[in-house]
Amino acid sequence: DPLLTQYSSNVNFMNQYDSARHANSTHNRHTVIIKGLVTDVHANLLPDAVLRIVELPKRHKHITDTTGKFEFTRLHINTTYTVEVSLSGYVTQTFVVNENAAKTIEHTFVMVIPITPPTPATA
């Protein structure tokens, strides 16, 4: 800013001016964020898992990226949300959240392969 060149030697003034020009974020939010990972039992990250919020079927559906990460943002406080994760070849799982304050909730889904009963031996 050419007008401020004359004040550039006044460090105190320049610091106050710079502070006044930048809006300070108070980091206040009024929502809940749910984020985390989807892995298998060996801690391998699982891409392409489908996550949805059961109570919001049309609005909140995500697919994990190549690092197995997911994130739901701008969820209301004091509301119950059921996060469901499914992936072909694994047991579908759910996680229920109901927070009364704005916060970030981190959760890791550990996906398991369904157990198939052994085939009976024939005599």
C-alpha positions as CSV (number, residue, x, y, z in Angstrom):
1,D,0.0,0.0,0.0
2,P,1.8,3.2,-1.2
3,L,0.0,5.4,1.3
4,L,1.5,3.4,4.2
5,T,5.1,3.7,3.0
6,Q,5.5,6.8,5.0
7,Y,4.6,4.8,8.2
8,S,6.7,1.8,7.4
9,S,9.4,2.8,9.9
10,N,6.8,2.9,12.8
11,V,6.7,-0.8,13.7
12,N,4.1,-0.3,16.4
13,F,1.7,1.4,14.0
14,M,2.3,-1.1,11.2
15,N,1.6,-4.0,13.6
16,Q,-1.7,-2.4,14.8
17,Y,-2.7,-1.6,11.2
18,D,-2.0,-5.2,10.1
19,S,-4.0,-6.6,13.0
20,A,-6.9,-4.4,12.3
21,R,-6.9,-5.4,8.6
22,H,-7.2,-9.1,9.3
23,A,-10.4,-10.6,10.7
24,N,-9.6,-12.9,13.6
25,S,-11.4,-16.2,13.6
26,T,-12.9,-17.2,16.9
27,H,-13.3,-20.8,15.7
28,N,-16.8,-20.9,17.1
29,R,-19.1,-23.2,15.2
30,H,-22.5,-24.5,16.0
31,T,-22.2,-27.8,14.3
32,V,-20.9,-31.3,14.8
33,I,-18.3,-32.8,12.5
34,I,-17.9,-36.6,12.2
35,K,-14.7,-37.8,10.6
36,G,-12.4,-40.8,10.6
37,L,-11.1,-43.8,8.8
38,V,-12.3,-47.1,7.5
39,T,-9.8,-50.0,7.9
40,D,-9.8,-53.8,8.0
41,V,-8.7,-55.8,11.0
42,H,-5.1,-55.5,9.9
43,A,-5.2,-51.7,9.9
44,N,-5.2,-51.6,6.1
45,L,-7.0,-48.5,4.8
46,L,-10.2,-49.3,2.8
47,P,-11.1,-47.0,-0.1
48,D,-14.5,-47.0,-1.7
49,A,-16.5,-47.8,1.5
50,V,-19.9,-46.2,1.4
51,L,-20.9,-44.1,4.4
52,R,-24.2,-42.6,5.0
53,I,-26.2,-40.9,7.8
54,V,-29.3,-43.0,8.2
55,E,-31.4,-40.1,9.3
56,L,-30.5,-38.1,6.2
57,P,-30.6,-40.6,3.4
58,K,-30.7,-38.1,0.5
59,R,-28.3,-35.6,1.9
60,H,-25.3,-37.3,3.5
61,K,-23.6,-40.1,1.6
62,H,-19.8,-40.3,1.2
63,I,-17.4,-42.8,-0.3
64,T,-14.0,-43.1,1.4
65,D,-11.0,-41.9,-0.6
66,T,-7.9,-43.9,-1.4
67,T,-6.7,-43.3,2.2
68,G,-9.9,-44.6,3.8
69,K,-10.9,-41.2,5.1
70,F,-14.4,-39.8,5.5
71,E,-15.9,-36.6,6.9
72,F,-19.4,-35.3,7.5
73,T,-19.7,-31.6,8.3
74,R,-22.3,-29.1,9.3
75,L,-24.4,-31.6,11.4
76,H,-26.7,-30.1,14.0
77,I,-26.0,-30.4,17.8
78,N,-28.6,-32.2,19.9
79,T,-29.5,-34.5,17.1
80,T,-29.0,-38.2,16.9
81,Y,-27.1,-39.4,13.8
82,T,-26.5,-43.0,12.9
83,V,-23.4,-43.3,10.6
84,E,-23.5,-46.6,8.6
85,V,-20.6,-47.9,6.6
86,S,-20.8,-50.7,4.1
87,L,-18.3,-52.3,1.7
88,S,-18.7,-55.4,-0.4
89,G,-17.3,-58.5,1.3
90,Y,-17.5,-56.9,4.8
91,V,-20.1,-56.7,7.6
92,T,-22.1,-53.4,7.6
93,Q,-21.5,-51.4,10.7
94,T,-23.1,-48.4,12.5
95,F,-21.9,-45.7,14.9
96,V,-24.4,-43.5,16.8
97,V,-23.6,-39.9,17.6
98,N,-25.6,-37.4,19.7
99,E,-23.6,-34.4,20.9
100,N,-25.0,-31.4,22.8
101,A,-22.1,-29.1,21.9
102,A,-20.2,-28.2,18.7
103,K,-17.2,-30.5,18.4
104,T,-15.4,-32.9,16.0
105,I,-15.9,-36.6,16.6
106,E,-13.3,-39.0,15.2
107,H,-14.2,-42.6,14.7
108,T,-12.4,-45.5,13.0
109,F,-14.6,-48.3,11.6
110,V,-12.8,-51.6,11.6
111,M,-14.4,-53.8,9.0
112,V,-14.6,-57.5,9.4
113,I,-15.3,-60.3,7.0
114,P,-18.5,-62.3,7.8
115,I,-17.9,-65.6,9.4
116,T,-19.3,-68.5,7.4
117,P,-20.3,-71.6,9.3
118,P,-18.2,-74.7,8.5
119,T,-19.7,-77.2,6.0
120,P,-20.8,-80.3,7.8
121,A,-18.7,-83.3,7.1
122,T,-20.5,-86.2,5.3
123,A,-20.0,-89.7,6.6
